[in-house]
């Protein structure tokens, strides 16, 4: 349903009442072919969504997929071809490219991070640092690249962060309040708490009441010490300032997850082009 809403809103944003250029220049009965040409290298993503976009604009458009989501691509590869009314193809062109270029950039970056953790148990997570109204496709791209999704929004997991702790008057107060909220409403939702130092960590270890502990801006040495203290009693997550150069060092400390905001908020789109051919 979220993908459908995204596609509908995106089409309305781009086309409005009609595509004036195509309607003015191209005969309505004209048919043609177009191909999705790769002009870069990386991981392709958004193929299935592109298919849905084409079908939403014109259910008679026919698409032949050559390379599915999640596969490596290189310059010159043809990901798919599409056939049907030329006006319909032109109306879908920019939206398909916008979606696939960004999704492929995210999937490519995610795959780079995932590859750095080969042989280790640690999983890469995304964050909520996404483009407004594009979160559904950006998080899908992370999955295509081999990463895992953290919470989708503020509604599907309790994540007690530093500001929550400060507004609540302490980390134990925040955990108690969150636990009571879930209990009173009979909600089965996980609780994660962010700790900034060993004092907060020790309070959480003493009190409990959470499913996962996020070690925020801990350096590698302190991360290792923290994981030893936690000793498997809770899931562990590292976050804050972790780069492609340092991520394996953090993973080798034994954390279960590493969240990386850069996966979605600082990416280079893959260069793709939709070209007519005869």
C-alpha positions in Angstrom: 0.0 0.0 0.0 2.8 2.4 0.8 4.4 1.8 -2.5 1.1 2.5 -4.3 0.7 5.8 -2.4 4.2 6.8 -3.3 3.7 6.1 -7.0 0.4 7.9 -7.1 1.8 11.0 -5.4 4.9 11.0 -7.5 2.9 10.7 -10.8 0.6 13.5 -9.7 3.6 15.7 -8.8 5.3 15.2 -12.2 2.4 14.9 -14.7 -0.3 17.0 -13.1 -3.2 17.2 -15.5 -1.2 16.0 -18.5 2.2 15.9 -20.1 1.9 18.9 -22.4 5.1 18.3 -24.4 4.4 14.7 -25.3 0.8 15.5 -26.1 1.8 18.3 -28.3 4.6 16.5 -30.2 3.9 12.8 -30.3 0.8 11.2 -32.0 -1.4 9.5 -29.5 -1.5 6.3 -31.5 2.3 6.1 -31.9 4.0 3.1 -30.3 7.7 2.5 -29.6 10.4 0.8 -27.6 12.8 2.1 -24.9 15.6 0.6 -23.0 17.1 1.3 -19.5 20.8 1.9 -20.2 23.4 1.7 -17.5 26.1 4.4 -17.7 27.8 3.5 -14.5 28.7 0.5 -12.3 27.1 -0.7 -9.1 24.0 -2.5 -7.8 20.8 -2.0 -9.7 17.6 -1.3 -7.6 14.1 -0.2 -8.3 13.3 -2.5 -11.2 10.1 -3.8 -9.7 9.0 -0.3 -8.7 9.7 0.9 -12.2 7.4 -1.9 -13.5 4.7 -0.7 -11.2 5.1 2.9 -12.4 4.8 1.9 -16.0 1.7 -0.2 -15.3 0.1 2.6 -13.2 0.5 5.1 -16.1 -0.6 2.6 -18.8 -1.5 -1.0 -18.0 -0.8 -2.0 -21.6 2.9 -1.2 -21.4 5.0 -4.3 -21.7 8.3 -4.6 -19.9 11.0 -7.2 -20.4 13.4 -7.4 -17.5 17.0 -8.5 -18.3 18.6 -7.7 -14.9 16.6 -8.0 -11.7 17.0 -5.9 -8.5 20.2 -6.6 -6.5 22.4 -7.6 -9.4 25.7 -6.0 -10.3 25.6 -3.8 -13.4 28.3 -2.1 -15.5 28.4 0.6 -18.2 26.5 -0.5 -21.3 24.2 -3.0 -19.6 20.5 -2.9 -20.6 18.4 -3.5 -17.5 15.0 -3.8 -19.2 13.1 -2.8 -22.3 9.6 -1.4 -22.4 7.2 -1.4 -25.3 3.9 0.4 -25.9 2.4 3.8 -26.4 5.2 6.4 -26.8 3.3 9.0 -24.9 2.9 6.7 -21.9 6.6 5.8 -22.0 7.6 9.4 -22.0 5.3 10.2 -19.1 6.9 7.5 -17.0 10.5 8.2 -18.0 11.6 10.8 -15.5 9.9 9.2 -12.5 11.4 5.8 -13.4 14.9 7.3 -13.7 14.6 9.4 -10.5 13.5 6.3 -8.5 16.0 3.9 -10.0 19.0 6.2 -9.9 18.6 7.0 -6.2 17.7 3.5 -5.2 20.6 2.1 -7.1 23.0 4.6 -5.5 21.7 3.5 -2.0 21.9 -0.2 -2.8 25.5 0.3 -4.2 26.7 2.1 -1.1 24.9 -0.4 1.2 26.6 -3.3 -0.6 30.0 -1.7 0.0 29.4 -1.6 3.7 28.0 -5.1 3.8 31.1 -6.4 1.9 33.3 -4.9 4.6 31.7 -7.2 7.2 32.1 -10.6 5.4 32.6 -13.4 7.9 31.2 -11.4 10.9 27.8 -11.7 12.5 27.2 -7.9 12.5 24.3 -6.6 10.4 24.1 -3.2 8.7 21.1 -1.1 9.6 19.7 2.1 8.0 18.2 5.0 10.0 15.4 7.6 9.7 17.8 10.0 7.9 15.8 9.7 4.7 14.3 12.0 2.1 10.7 13.1 3.2 8.1 11.0 1.5 10.7 8.7 -0.1 11.5 6.6 2.9 9.7 3.5 1.6 11.9 3.3 -1.5 15.1 4.3 0.2 14.7 1.6 2.9 13.8 -0.9 0.2 17.0 0.0 -1.6 19.0 -0.7 1.6 17.5 -4.2 1.7 18.3 -4.8 -2.0 21.9 -3.8 -1.2 22.1 -6.5 1.6 21.4 -4.3 4.6 18.6 -4.5 7.2 15.9 -2.0 8.0 15.8 -0.4 11.4 12.4 1.0 12.4 10.3 2.4 9.6 9.2 5.4 11.6 8.3 6.6 15.1 5.4 4.1 15.4 6.9 0.6 15.1 9.6 0.6 17.8 10.5 2.5 20.9 13.9 4.0 20.6 14.9 6.1 23.7 17.5 8.6 22.6 19.5 11.2 24.5 16.8 13.9 24.3 14.1 11.5 25.6 16.4 10.7 28.5 17.1 14.3 29.3 13.4 15.4 29.0 12.4 12.4 31.1 14.8 13.1 33.9 17.1 10.1 33.5 17.6 6.9 31.6 15.8 4.7 34.2 12.8 7.0 34.3 12.6 6.8 30.5 12.7 3.0 30.4 10.1 2.8 33.2 7.8 5.1 31.4 8.2 3.3 28.1 7.6 -0.1 29.7 4.5 1.2 31.5 3.1 2.7 28.2 3.4 -0.6 26.4 2.0 -2.6 29.3 -1.0 -0.4 29.7 -1.8 -0.6 26.0 -1.0 -4.3 25.7 1.5 -3.5 22.9 4.2 -6.0 21.8 6.8 -3.6 20.6 10.6 -3.7 21.3 12.4 -1.1 23.3 15.9 0.1 22.4 17.8 2.6 24.5 20.7 4.8 23.5 23.5 5.1 26.1 26.2 7.8 25.9 28.6 6.6 28.5 29.4 3.8 30.9 27.4 5.3 33.7 24.2 5.1 31.6 25.2 1.7 30.4 25.5 0.4 33.9 22.2 1.9 34.9 20.5 0.0 32.0 22.4 -3.2 32.9 21.2 -2.9 36.5 17.6 -2.0 35.7 17.0 -4.0 32.4 13.6 -3.5 30.7 15.0 -3.2 27.2 15.6 -5.4 24.2 18.6 -3.6 22.6 21.3 -1.2 23.7 22.6 1.4 21.3 26.2 2.5 22.0 26.2 6.0 20.8 29.6 7.5 19.7 31.6 5.0 21.7 35.1 4.6 20.2 36.3 1.1 19.3 38.0 0.4 22.6 35.0 1.4 24.6 32.7 -0.5 22.3 34.7 -3.7 23.0 34.5 -3.1 26.8 30.7 -2.4 26.6 30.0 -5.6 24.6 31.9 -7.5 27.3 29.9 -5.9 30.0 26.6 -6.6 28.3 27.7 -10.2 27.7 24.8 -11.2 25.4 22.1 -10.1 27.8 20.7 -7.6 25.3 21.1 -7.0 21.6 23.8 -4.4 20.8 24.0 -1.7 18.2 26.8 0.7 17.4 26.0 4.2 16.0 27.5 7.6 15.4 30.5 8.6 13.3 31.2 5.1 12.0 32.7 5.2 8.4 33.5 2.6 5.8 37.1 2.7 7.0 36.3 1.9 10.6 33.2 -0.2 10.4 34.9 -3.6 10.5 36.8 -2.6 13.7 33.5 -1.9 15.4 32.0 -5.1 14.1 34.9 -7.1 15.4 34.0 -5.9 18.9 31.0 -8.3 18.6 28.1 -5.9 18.2 24.9 -7.3 16.6 24.1 -4.3 14.5 25.7 -1.1 13.2 23.4 1.7 12.0 24.7 4.0 9.3 22.8 7.2 8.4 25.1 7.7 5.4 23.4 4.8 3.5 20.4 7.1 2.7 21.4 10.7 3.4 24.7 11.0 1.6 24.7 9.0 -1.6 25.6 9.4 -5.3 22.9 8.3 -7.6 23.8 5.7 -10.3 23.9 7.1 -13.8 21.1 5.6 -15.8 19.3 6.6 -19.0 16.0 5.6 -20.7 16.5 5.7 -24.5 14.1 5.1 -27.4 15.3 2.6 -29.9 14.0 1.2 -33.2 
